[in-house]
């Protein structure tokens, strides 16, 4: 395996630079619907937004009130953000006065039992999605499930894979090379994932009402009437307050190869849980969860990054990977950016482009249990005290300054920035310089900026967020949508409702039979060629 400097040097010609810059991205942004007072909406998913079961761009996540906006794949950052902004604007203009909560951590939740689980209609597939979420409620509580995030989907071009295959002197099938390279990327990402909450974590504080009934060992400090915070925290969303699964700690899913990963996932979804068995699967004639295993389905496995492939109809995620290998990766360690009306900025996307490419182009040795523990410790340190200038992290078994390590990473990212910019300008180098300022000045991270605003404006977290919600609502409400864009969103909503009805009318088996068929062991043990 060639070194990073050797690989980047061999990608310096014009054709290689063009291949390196041919990147494909998609964004998934979650946002809670709130009423005028800032409380969680109790209204059903607006009909003007179509069917949450079948709409390709506007759906719901755990809760009926938790919207999820999904962009198609884009090769151009400007078109990506135009798309994401239009989806937000169309949504806001059809919310009947409701607004979007512009941060990751909820606030005015009210009675936890009243949090509405997402409704996907009466079809078997719709009922299964709802039951899965019902199971999450019994397992972890509804509160944790309404935390919002941003997911970033990313893949590189066929021409870059061809070039890397040549540069690395690879042998064997191209599909295997791509999958194993993506898993190398994933291992390196896990080694460096702490960089993302350091720069982009935006949940250093939260409303005290959010954890009123929750036990936590986090030593919060209090400001104002009810804001809880940690002085150096970056992303409380990624802490034990967020989506974590203690039962998953006994899983040992390996990222050392696609084959090992698939075996680990298969074992996990078939591993029984005494704790979840106590809940019951069907009690007094009513389902409570899909099953009593550690994972009801693969989606329940929490990871800050996932290997993905677009699935065929009826195909599980792991079956898609086994059939044809890794197609793209999904970065899941991003808080909603409160300083953007769409939850993320173009400079963040450019940084992510460079960061993920860095993870791909670096040598990536296999990982073992001791390294995984060190990586987990690093991440937790940064989540809870990442802005501490004196913070030390474990780098290859040695404790080093977080700041010095970041400077080393940015020096390598600078080489990628120059390659991506080529002769086309300095957009990547400017984005890198922007975030580089936050290395020596933690106040320039998103979490640092957020805390500074709370202190400067003497506002509680909830009050500050409500001001942003109103500001972004007004901006998006007044954003003029081109008539053809407006018409296409309206048509997509109407067609999705028709599609949901067709699915409901086409079901030919009972829900219980549908579940039996879904969880039936697959005979075909496909392998990637």
C-alpha positions in Angstrom: 0.0 0.0 0.0 1.5 3.3 -1.1 1.8 6.3 1.3 -0.5 9.2 1.2 2.2 11.5 -0.3 3.0 8.9 -3.0 -0.6 8.5 -4.0 -1.3 12.3 -4.1 1.8 12.8 -6.1 0.6 10.3 -8.7 -2.7 12.0 -8.9 -1.2 15.4 -9.8 -1.7 15.2 -13.6 -4.7 16.9 -15.2 -6.7 13.8 -15.9 -6.2 12.5 -12.4 -7.2 15.9 -10.9 -10.3 15.8 -13.0 -11.1 12.3 -11.7 -10.4 13.3 -8.1 -12.8 16.2 -8.4 -15.6 14.1 -9.9 -17.4 13.6 -6.6 -21.0 12.5 -6.0 -22.9 13.8 -2.9 -26.3 13.7 -1.3 -27.6 15.3 1.9 -30.2 14.0 4.3 -31.3 16.7 6.8 -33.7 16.0 9.7 -35.8 18.8 11.3 -38.6 18.8 13.9 -41.9 20.6 13.1 -42.8 23.0 15.8 -45.8 25.2 16.5 -45.7 29.0 17.0 -44.7 28.6 20.7 -41.8 26.2 19.9 -43.6 23.1 21.1 -43.3 19.8 19.2 -46.1 19.6 16.5 -48.9 17.2 17.2 -50.3 17.6 13.7 -50.1 14.8 11.1 -47.6 14.9 8.3 -49.0 17.7 5.9 -50.8 16.2 2.9 -49.3 18.9 0.7 -45.9 17.2 1.4 -47.1 13.9 0.0 -46.7 10.4 1.4 -43.9 9.9 3.9 -43.8 6.3 2.8 -43.2 6.9 -0.9 -41.9 10.5 -1.5 -38.3 10.5 -2.6 -37.4 13.9 -1.2 -39.6 14.6 1.8 -40.3 12.0 4.4 -40.3 11.4 8.2 -37.8 9.7 10.5 -38.8 8.4 13.9 -41.6 10.8 14.7 -44.6 12.1 12.6 -43.1 15.5 13.6 -39.6 14.7 12.5 -39.2 15.6 8.9 -36.3 14.3 6.7 -35.3 16.1 3.5 -33.4 14.0 1.0 -31.5 15.3 -2.0 -30.8 13.3 -5.1 -27.1 12.7 -5.9 -25.3 15.8 -7.2 -21.9 16.2 -8.7 -22.0 20.0 -8.3 -22.1 21.7 -4.8 -24.1 24.7 -6.0 -26.9 22.5 -7.5 -26.8 20.4 -4.4 -27.6 23.4 -2.2 -30.2 24.8 -4.7 -32.0 21.5 -4.5 -31.8 21.3 -0.7 -33.0 24.9 -0.3 -35.9 24.5 -2.7 -37.0 21.4 -0.7 -36.9 23.4 2.5 -38.7 26.4 1.0 -41.5 24.2 -0.5 -41.9 22.5 2.8 -42.0 25.7 4.9 -44.5 27.2 2.4 -46.8 24.3 3.0 -46.6 23.9 6.8 -49.7 26.0 7.7 -47.7 28.3 10.0 -45.6 25.6 11.6 -41.8 26.1 11.7 -38.7 24.0 11.6 -36.5 23.6 14.7 -33.0 24.6 13.5 -30.8 22.6 15.9 -30.2 19.0 16.7 -31.4 18.9 20.3 -35.1 19.3 21.0 -36.4 21.6 23.6 -40.1 22.1 24.4 -41.1 18.5 24.2 -44.0 18.4 26.7 -45.3 15.0 27.7 -42.9 12.3 26.3 -45.8 9.9 25.9 -47.4 12.3 23.5 -44.5 12.2 21.0 -46.2 10.9 17.9 -44.6 7.9 16.1 -44.4 8.3 12.3 -47.4 6.9 10.5 -46.9 5.4 7.0 -50.4 4.1 6.3 -52.0 0.7 6.4 -49.8 -1.2 3.9 -47.7 -4.1 5.3 -44.5 -2.1 4.5 -45.9 1.0 6.2 -47.0 -0.9 9.3 -43.6 -2.5 9.5 -41.8 0.9 9.5 -44.2 2.1 12.2 -43.7 -1.0 14.3 -39.9 -0.7 14.0 -40.2 2.8 15.5 -42.6 1.5 18.2 -39.9 -1.0 19.1 -37.4 1.8 19.4 -39.7 3.6 21.8 -40.0 0.6 24.1 -36.2 0.0 23.9 -34.8 3.5 24.3 -37.6 5.9 24.9 -39.1 8.4 22.5 -37.1 11.4 23.6 -33.8 10.1 22.3 -35.4 9.4 18.9 -36.4 13.0 18.1 -32.8 14.3 18.1 -32.0 15.6 14.6 -28.9 15.2 12.5 -27.5 15.6 9.0 -26.2 12.7 6.9 -23.8 13.1 4.1 -23.7 10.5 1.3 -20.5 10.4 -0.8 -18.9 8.4 -3.6 -16.0 8.9 -6.0 -16.0 8.5 -9.8 -15.3 5.4 -11.9 -12.4 7.2 -13.4 -10.8 7.7 -10.0 -11.3 4.1 -9.1 -9.6 3.1 -12.3 -6.7 5.5 -11.5 -6.4 4.2 -7.9 -6.4 0.6 -9.1 -3.4 1.4 -11.3 -1.6 3.5 -8.7 -1.9 0.9 -6.0 -0.9 -1.9 -8.5 -4.0 -3.8 -7.4 -4.9 -7.3 -8.7 -8.2 -9.2 -8.8 -11.7 -7.9 -9.5 -12.4 -4.2 -9.7 -15.6 -4.6 -7.6 -13.7 -6.2 -4.7 -11.0 -3.5 -5.0 -13.7 -0.8 -4.7 -15.4 -2.4 -1.7 -12.2 -3.1 0.2 -11.0 0.5 -0.5 -14.3 1.9 0.9 -13.7 -0.2 4.0 -10.2 1.2 4.2 -11.8 4.6 4.0 -14.2 3.6 6.8 -11.5 2.4 9.1 -9.5 5.7 8.6 -12.7 7.7 9.1 -13.3 5.9 12.4 -9.7 6.8 13.4 -10.3 10.5 12.7 -14.0 10.9 13.1 -13.4 13.1 16.2 -12.3 15.9 13.8 -16.0 16.3 12.7 -17.6 17.0 16.1 -14.6 19.2 17.0 -15.3 21.5 14.0 -19.0 20.9 13.3 -20.5 19.8 16.6 -23.2 22.3 17.4 -24.9 20.9 20.5 -22.7 22.0 23.4 -25.8 23.1 25.3 -29.5 22.1 25.5 -32.7 22.9 27.3 -32.9 21.4 30.7 -36.4 20.2 30.0 -35.1 17.7 27.5 -33.4 15.6 30.2 -35.9 16.3 33.0 -36.7 12.6 33.4 -33.4 11.1 32.3 -30.5 9.8 34.3 -27.1 11.1 33.2 -23.6 11.2 34.6 -22.7 14.3 32.5 -21.6 17.0 34.9 -23.7 19.8 33.4 -23.4 23.5 34.4 -26.4 25.7 34.2 -27.0 29.1 32.7 -30.1 31.3 32.6 -33.5 29.8 33.4 -32.9 26.3 32.2 -29.9 25.9 29.8 -27.5 23.0 30.6 -24.1 23.0 29.0 -20.5 21.8 29.4 -17.8 24.5 29.1 -15.8 22.6 26.4 -18.5 20.3 24.9 -19.0 20.1 21.1 -21.7 17.6 20.3 -24.0 16.4 23.2 -26.1 14.8 20.4 -23.3 12.2 20.0 -23.0 11.6 23.8 -24.9 9.1 25.9 -27.8 11.5 25.7 -28.1 10.8 22.0 -28.8 7.7 19.9 -26.7 4.9 21.6 -27.5 1.3 22.2 -25.9 -0.3 25.3 -27.0 -3.7 24.1 -24.9 -3.1 20.9 -21.7 -2.9 23.0 -21.5 -6.7 23.0 -21.5 -6.7 19.2 -18.1 -7.0 17.5 -18.8 -6.0 14.0 -15.5 -5.7 12.1 -14.7 -3.2 9.4 -11.6 -5.0 8.2 -13.4 -6.4 5.1 -16.8 -6.5 3.5 -17.1 -10.2 4.2 -16.3 -9.8 7.9 -18.7 -6.8 8.2 -21.6 -8.8 6.6 -21.0 -11.8 8.9 -21.0 -9.4 11.9 -24.2 -7.7 10.8 -25.9 -11.1 10.2 -24.9 -12.3 13.7 -26.2 -9.1 15.2 -29.6 -9.2 13.7 -30.0 -12.9 14.9 -28.6 -12.3 18.4 -31.3 -12.5 21.1 -31.5 -10.0 23.9 -32.8 -10.9 27.3 -33.4 -7.2 28.0 -35.5 -6.7 24.9 -37.3 -10.0 25.4 -38.7 -8.6 28.6 -40.6 -6.0 26.6 -42.4 -8.8 24.7 -42.9 -8.9 20.9 -46.7 -9.4 20.9 -48.5 -8.7 24.1 -52.3 -9.0 24.5 -52.7 -9.3 20.7 -50.7 -6.1 20.0 -47.1 -5.9 18.5 -44.6 -4.0 20.6 -41.5 -4.6 18.4 -40.5 -6.5 15.3 -38.5 -9.1 17.4 -36.5 -9.3 20.6 -33.1 -9.4 19.0 -30.3 -6.9 19.8 -31.2 -5.4 16.4 -34.8 -5.5 15.1 -33.4 -4.8 11.6 -30.0 -3.6 10.3 -31.0 0.1 10.5 -30.9 -0.1 14.3 -27.2 -0.6 14.3 -25.6 2.7 15.3 -22.4 3.7 13.5 -21.0 7.2 12.7 -20.4 5.9 9.1 -22.1 3.2 7.0 -21.2 1.3 3.8 -24.1 1.6 1.5 -25.6 0.4 -1.9 -28.9 1.3 -3.4 -31.1 -1.7 -2.7 -33.4 -3.4 -5.1 -37.1 -3.7 -4.2 -37.5 -6.0 -1.2 -33.7 -6.2 -0.7 -32.1 -5.6 2.8 -29.1 -3.3 3.0 -26.7 -6.2 3.7 -28.1 -8.2 0.8 -27.4 -5.3 -1.5 -23.8 -5.1 -0.3 -23.4 -8.9 -0.7 -24.8 -8.7 -4.2 -22.7 -6.0 -5.7 -20.4 -4.4 -3.1 -20.1 -0.9 -1.7 -21.5 1.9 -3.8 -21.1 4.8 -1.5 -20.7 5.7 2.2 -23.0 7.6 4.5 -21.4 10.0 7.1 -23.6 10.2 10.1 -21.6 12.2 12.6 -23.0 15.7 11.7 -25.0 17.9 14.0 -27.5 20.3 12.4 -25.7 23.6 11.7 -27.8 26.3 13.4 -26.1 29.0 11.4 -27.6 27.7 8.1 -31.3 27.7 7.2 -30.8 24.2 5.6 -28.6 22.8 8.4 -25.3 22.6 6.6 -23.0 25.0 4.5 -21.1 24.7 1.3 -17.8 25.2 3.2 -18.7 22.2 5.4 -19.3 20.1 2.3 -16.0 21.1 0.8 -14.2 20.2 4.0 -16.1 16.8 4.0 -15.0 16.2 0.4 -11.3 16.7 1.4 -11.6 14.8 4.7 -13.3 11.7 3.2 -10.8 11.7 0.3 -8.0 11.9 2.9 -9.5 8.8 4.6 -9.6 7.0 1.2 -6.0 7.9 0.1 -4.3 7.1 3.4 -3.0 3.6 4.0 -5.5 1.8 6.2 -4.3 -1.2 8.2 -6.8 -3.5 9.9 -8.2 -2.5 13.2 -8.3 -4.6 16.4 -10.3 -4.3 19.6 -7.7 -2.3 21.5 -7.5 0.3 18.7 -11.3 0.4 18.5 -11.4 1.2 22.3 -8.9 4.0 21.8 -10.9 5.5 18.9 -14.0 5.4 21.0 -12.2 7.1 23.9 -10.9 9.8 21.5 -14.4 10.5 20.2 -16.0 10.7 23.6 -13.3 13.0 24.8 -13.9 15.4 21.9 -17.7 15.2 22.3 -17.6 16.3 25.9 -14.5 18.5 26.1 -13.2 19.0 22.6 -12.7 22.8 22.9 -10.3 22.4 25.8 -7.0 23.8 24.4 -5.1 21.3 26.6 -6.9 18.2 25.4 -4.7 15.2 24.7 -5.8 12.3 22.4 -4.5 8.8 21.8 -2.6 8.8 18.5 -1.2 5.3 17.6 -0.8 4.5 21.3 0.8 7.8 22.3 -1.0 10.8 24.0 -0.6 13.9 21.8 -2.0 17.4 21.7 -5.3 17.5 19.8 -4.2 20.9 18.4 -0.9 19.5 17.1 -2.6 16.5 15.5 -5.2 18.8 13.8 -2.4 20.9 12.3 -0.8 17.7 10.9 -4.2 16.7 9.3 -4.7 20.1 7.8 -1.3 20.1 6.3 -2.2 16.9 4.4 -5.7 18.2 3.5 -4.0 21.3 2.0 -2.4 18.9 -0.7 -5.9 17.6 -1.5 -7.3 21.1 -1.6 -4.8 22.1 -4.2 -5.5 19.1 -6.4 -9.3 19.7 -6.2 -9.0 23.3 -7.0 -6.5 22.7 -9.9 -6.8 25.7 -12.3 -10.5 26.3 -11.4 -10.0 28.7 -8.5 -9.4 28.4 -4.8 -12.8 27.3 -3.3 -11.4 24.2 -1.5 -8.3 26.1 -0.2 -10.5 28.9 1.0 -12.8 26.4 2.8 -9.8 24.7 4.4 -8.4 28.0 5.5 -11.7 29.0 7.0 -11.9 25.9 9.2 -8.2 25.9 9.9 -8.7 29.0 12.0 -10.7 26.9 14.4 -7.7 24.7 15.2 -6.0 27.3 17.3 -9.2 29.1 18.2 -11.9 26.8 19.5 -14.3 29.7 19.7 -14.5 29.5 15.9 -15.9 26.0 15.9 -19.7 25.8 15.5 -20.0 24.8 19.2 -17.8 27.7 20.2 -19.8 30.2 18.1 -23.0 28.9 19.6 -21.9 29.3 23.2 -20.5 32.7 22.4 -23.9 33.8 21.2 -25.7 32.5 24.2 -23.4 34.3 26.5 -23.3 37.6 24.5 -27.1 37.7 24.0 -27.8 36.5 27.6 -30.4 34.1 26.1 -31.5 30.6 27.2 -30.8 28.0 24.6 -34.5 27.6 23.7 -35.1 31.3 23.3 -32.0 31.6 21.0 -33.2 28.7 18.9 -36.7 30.1 18.6 -35.3 33.4 17.2 -33.4 31.4 14.6 -36.5 29.3 13.8 -38.5 32.5 13.1 -35.7 34.0 11.1 -35.3 31.0 8.8 -39.0 30.5 8.5 -39.4 34.0 7.2 -36.5 33.6 4.8 -37.8 30.3 3.4 -41.4 31.5 3.4 -40.4 34.5 1.2 -38.0 32.6 -1.1 -39.6 32.6 -4.6 -39.8 29.2 -6.1 -39.6 29.0 -9.9 -43.0 27.9 -11.2 -41.7 24.7 -12.7 -40.0 23.8 -9.4 -43.2 24.5 -7.5 -45.2 22.4 -10.0 -42.7 19.5 -9.8 -42.9 19.4 -6.0 -46.7 19.5 -6.1 -46.7 16.7 -8.7 -44.3 14.6 -6.7 -46.5 14.9 -3.6 -49.6 13.9 -5.4 -47.9 11.0 -7.1 -46.5 9.7 -3.8 -50.0 9.7 -2.3 -51.3 7.7 -5.3 -48.4 5.3 -5.0 -49.1 4.7 -1.3 -52.7 3.9 -2.0 -51.6 1.4 -4.7 -49.2 -0.3 -2.3 -52.0 -0.6 0.3 -54.4 -2.1 -2.3 -51.8 -4.5 -3.6 -51.0 -6.3 -0.3 -52.0 -9.9 -0.7 -50.9 -11.4 2.7 -51.6 -10.5 6.3 -49.1 -8.4 8.3 -47.9 -11.3 10.3 -47.3 -13.3 7.2 -45.4 -10.3 5.7 -43.2 -10.2 8.8 -42.5 -13.9 8.6 -41.6 -13.7 5.0 -39.3 -10.7 5.6 -37.3 -12.4 8.4 -37.2 -15.8 6.6 -33.5 -16.8 6.2 -32.2 -16.2 2.7 -31.2 -19.3 0.8 -29.1 -17.5 -1.8 -25.8 -16.6 -0.2 -24.5 -14.2 -2.8 -20.9 -13.1 -2.8 -19.4 -10.0 -4.4 -17.5 -10.8 -7.6 
